[in-house]
Amino acid sequence: MPVVAAYAAPSEGAPLVPTTIERREPGPLDVVIDIAYAGICHSDIHTVQGDWGPQHYPLAPGHEIAGTVSAVGSDVTRFAVGDRVGVGCLVNSCGECDACLRGEEQYCRGGAIGTYGATDRDGTITQGGYSRQVVVTEAFVLRIPDAIPLDRAAPLLCAGITTYSPLRHWNVGPGTRVAVVGLGGLGHMAVQIAHALGAEVTVLSQSLRKKDEGIRLGADHYLATSDPETFSANKRSFDVILNTVSAPLPLDAYLNLIDTNGTMVSVGAPPEPMSFRAGLLLGGRRSLAGSSIGGIRETQEMLDFCAEHGIAAEIELIDAVGINAAYARVLASDVKFRFVIDVATI
């Protein structure tokens, strides 16, 4: 099996270290990708720290992958050597259930296979994009439009689709009042996409520290949630609230901001439970919902939409030796807005 350089966590909570991992021999439907850039997602940190359950170690995270095709299997028809491609959070699914057949592989009833930390069809544990190369079946490879630089495209494979999918599902468009909770890796993508869809966009952030950036990215309003006036003055002001933060929130206060028939959608996943008063849903026929990533078809749609509207991630490019420091800064909310690893430095 091919052996490639990587950065991996040797055990739960341990710093990531340089190592090597094995990739499978490419099959007839496989695409071999030389990885150029890999985004750092908060999910990477949760996973390697064991916040979402025990993992198999060593584990190389990374599901925001951008690079170029270096080889294709004999039966591959959609890609050729040299193509600009990406891989997101999934590398396989059953392909047969109702979710897969409607293009929502992320909800596969048979269990979608994650890009890292998942049991693959051959029984091995998948390893992610903090590595020089990856082998992925053709159906789970995305084409990155020429209009998007590869380094700024990498975070779109998770942060982009995680926010695009619910905004599309809840029919955000002209006349829709959208609030985005948090202006981090997910939030800054949500603002750009909601703005491009034609919505009136408000950022709800702890402070006004990033107000200028939020307005530049497309927000019409920027409010500080540390100010009690924000909640008292904006009751029933939003049709959709997209919660992008991975920390517990006082849900009662946020639910009061939703207008009749509105929805609060969570895409952030804090490990702690959150509670709310059910009466707040009843009074305004409000909904509290969640959304995962998108399927492959929708992810390609998102990439094409971003290319058409000039949308890309705002990034800080780092060398591989800076991964652990970047993790610490993500946890301290000290990044504008996504770290991306230059994989050539692995």
Residue pairs with C-beta under 8 A, 6 or more apart in sequence:
1 22
1 23
1 24
1 25
2 22
2 23
2 24
2 25
2 133
2 135
3 20
3 21
3 22
3 23
4 20
4 21
4 22
4 23
4 131
4 132
4 133
5 18
5 19
5 20
5 131
5 132
5 346
6 18
6 19
6 20
6 21
6 60
6 127
6 130
6 131
6 132
6 346
7 16
7 17
7 18
7 19
7 60
7 130
7 131
7 320
7 323
7 341
7 346
8 16
8 17
8 19
8 21
8 57
8 58
8 59
8 60
8 61
8 127
8 130
9 15
9 16
9 17
9 48
9 57
9 58
9 59
9 60
9 61
10 17
10 19
10 57
10 58
11 57
11 58
12 48
12 49
12 50
12 54
12 55
12 57
13 48
13 49
13 50
15 324
16 48
16 130
16 323
16 324
16 327
18 320
18 346
19 58
19 60
21 58
21 60
21 127
21 131
22 124
23 127
23 133
23 134
23 135
24 30
24 120
24 122
24 124
24 135
25 135
26 32
26 71
26 72
26 73
26 135
27 73
27 137
28 73
28 74
28 75
28 76
29 73
29 75
29 76
29 137
29 138
29 139
30 72
30 73
30 76
30 135
30 136
30 137
30 138
31 69
31 71
31 72
31 73
31 76
31 79
31 85
31 135
31 136
31 137
31 138
31 141
32 69
32 70
32 71
32 72
32 133
32 134
32 135
33 65
33 67
33 68
33 69
33 70
33 85
33 87
33 133
33 134
33 135
33 136
33 141
34 67
34 68
34 69
34 70
34 132
34 133
35 65
35 66
35 67
35 129
35 131
35 132
35 133
35 134
35 343
36 66
36 67
36 68
36 150
36 151
36 342
36 343
36 344
37 65
37 66
37 67
37 150
37 151
37 153
37 154
37 317
37 340
37 341
37 342
37 343
38 62
38 64
38 65
38 66
38 128
38 129
38 130
38 131
38 154
38 340
38 341
38 343
39 62
39 64
39 129
39 154
39 155
39 157
39 158
39 159
39 185
39 313
39 315
39 338
39 339
39 340
39 341
40 62
40 64
40 323
40 326
40 327
40 330
40 338
40 339
40 340
40 341
41 61
41 63
41 64
41 155
41 158
41 159
41 185
42 184
42 185
42 246
42 268
42 330
43 61
43 63
43 158
43 269
44 61
44 62
44 63
44 128
44 327
45 51
45 327
45 330
45 331
46 52
46 246
46 269
46 271
47 55
47 59
47 61
47 116
47 117
48 55
48 59
48 61
51 271
52 269
52 271
55 117
56 117
56 125
59 116
59 117
59 125
59 127
60 116
60 127
60 128
60 129
60 130
60 131
61 116
61 117
61 128
61 129
61 130
62 115
62 116
62 128
62 129
62 130
62 131
62 341
63 87
63 88
63 89
63 114
63 115
63 116
63 128
63 129
63 157
63 158
64 86
64 88
64 129
64 154
64 155
64 156
64 157
64 158
64 159
64 340
65 86
65 87
65 88
65 115
65 128
65 129
65 134
65 154
65 157
66 84
66 85
66 86
66 144
66 150
66 151
66 153
66 154
66 157
67 84
67 85
67 86
67 134
67 150
67 343
68 82
68 83
68 84
68 85
69 79
69 80
69 81
69 82
69 83
69 85
70 81
70 133
71 81
72 79
72 80
72 81
72 138
73 138
76 138
77 138
78 138
78 141
78 143
79 85
79 138
79 141
79 143
83 143
84 143
84 144
84 145
84 146
84 150
85 141
85 142
85 143
85 144
86 141
86 142
86 143
86 144
86 153
86 154
86 156
86 157
86 303
87 115
87 129
87 134
87 136
87 140
87 141
87 142
87 157
88 115
88 142
88 157
88 158
88 161
88 293
88 299
89 106
89 114
89 115
89 157
89 158
89 293
90 105
90 106
90 112
90 113
90 114
90 115
90 140
90 293
90 296
91 113
91 114
91 115
91 118
91 120
91 126
91 136
91 137
91 140
92 112
92 113
92 120
92 121
92 137
92 140
93 100
93 105
93 108
93 110
93 111
93 112
93 113
94 100
94 108
94 109
94 110
94 111
95 105
95 139
96 110
97 108
97 109
97 110
98 109
99 105
99 106
99 107
99 108
99 109
100 108
100 110
103 295
103 296
103 297
103 298
104 294
104 295
104 298
105 112
105 140
105 295
105 296
106 112
106 292
106 293
106 294
106 295
107 292
113 119
113 120
113 121
113 126
114 126
115 126
115 128
115 129
116 126
116 127
116 128
116 129
117 125
117 126
117 128
118 125
118 126
119 125
119 126
120 126
127 134
128 134
129 343
130 320
130 323
130 341
130 343
130 346
131 343
131 346
132 343
132 346
139 296
140 296
142 157
142 296
142 299
142 300
142 303
143 300
143 303
144 150
144 153
144 303
145 303
145 304
145 306
145 307
146 307
147 307
147 308
147 310
148 156
148 303
148 306
148 307
148 312
149 312
151 315
151 317
151 340
151 342
152 312
152 313
152 314
152 315
152 340
153 303
153 312
153 313
154 313
154 315
154 340
155 185
155 189
155 313
155 315
155 338
155 340
156 189
156 302
156 303
156 306
156 312
156 313
157 299
158 293
159 185
159 186
159 189
159 313
159 338
160 189
160 193
160 302
160 303
160 306
160 311
160 313
161 293
161 294
161 298
161 299
161 302
162 186
162 189
162 267
162 291
162 292
162 293
162 294
163 186
163 187
163 189
163 190
163 193
163 242
163 244
163 267
164 189
164 193
164 294
164 298
164 301
164 302
164 305
165 291
165 292
165 293
165 294
165 298
165 302
166 242
166 265
166 267
166 289
166 291
167 178
167 190
167 193
167 194
167 197
167 199
167 240
167 242
168 197
168 298
169 291
170 240
170 263
170 265
172 178
172 194
172 197
172 199
172 240
173 197
173 198
173 199
174 197
174 198
174 199
175 198
175 199
176 194
176 197
176 198
176 199
176 200
176 239
176 240
177 199
177 200
177 202
177 237
177 238
177 239
177 240
177 259
178 194
178 199
178 200
178 201
178 202
178 238
178 239
178 240
178 241
178 242
179 201
179 202
179 203
179 204
179 237
179 238
179 240
179 241
179 242
179 257
180 187
180 190
180 191
180 194
180 201
180 202
180 203
180 204
180 219
180 241
180 242
180 244
181 187
181 204
181 205
181 225
181 241
181 242
181 243
181 244
181 245
181 249
181 254
181 268
182 204
182 205
182 243
182 244
182 245
182 268
183 191
183 203
183 205
183 210
183 213
183 214
183 217
183 337
184 244
184 245
184 333
184 335
184 337
185 313
185 330
185 335
185 337
185 338
186 244
186 267
186 268
187 203
187 205
187 244
187 245
187 337
188 213
188 214
188 217
188 313
188 314
188 337
188 338
189 311
189 313
190 242
190 244
191 201
191 203
191 214
191 217
191 218
191 219
192 217
192 218
192 309
192 311
193 302
193 305
193 306
193 311
194 201
194 218
194 242
195 201
195 217
195 218
195 219
196 218
196 305
196 309
196 311
200 220
200 221
201 218
201 219
201 220
201 221
202 219
202 220
202 221
202 222
202 223
202 237
202 238
203 210
203 211
203 214
203 219
203 221
203 222
203 223
204 223
204 225
204 230
204 241
204 254
205 211
205 214
205 222
205 223
205 224
205 225
206 224
206 225
206 226
207 224
207 226
208 222
208 224
210 222
210 336
211 222
213 314
213 336
213 337
214 222
215 222
217 314
223 230
223 234
224 230
225 231
231 253
231 256
231 257
234 257
235 256
235 257
236 256
236 257
236 258
236 259
236 260
236 284
237 257
237 259
238 257
238 258
238 259
238 262
239 258
239 259
239 261
239 262
239 263
240 262
240 263
240 264
240 265
241 254
241 257
241 258
241 262
241 263
241 264
241 265
242 265
242 267
243 249
243 254
243 264
243 265
243 266
243 267
243 268
244 267
244 268
245 268
245 270
246 268
246 269
246 270
247 268
247 270
248 270
248 272
248 273
248 274
249 274
251 264
251 274
251 275
251 276
251 288
252 276
252 277
252 280
254 264
255 264
255 276
255 280
255 281
255 286
255 288
256 280
258 264
258 284
258 286
259 284
260 284
260 285
260 286
261 284
261 285
261 286
262 284
262 286
262 287
263 286
263 287
263 288
263 289
264 286
264 287
264 288
264 289
265 289
265 290
265 291
266 288
266 289
266 290
266 291
267 290
267 291
267 292
276 288
280 286
281 287
281 288
293 299
294 302
305 311
306 312
313 337
313 338
313 340
314 336
314 337
314 338
315 337
315 338
315 339
315 340
316 335
316 336
316 338
316 339
316 340
317 340
317 341
317 342
318 326
318 339
318 340
318 341
318 342
319 341
319 342
319 345
320 341
320 342
320 343
320 345
320 346
321 345
323 341
326 335
326 339
329 335
329 339
330 339
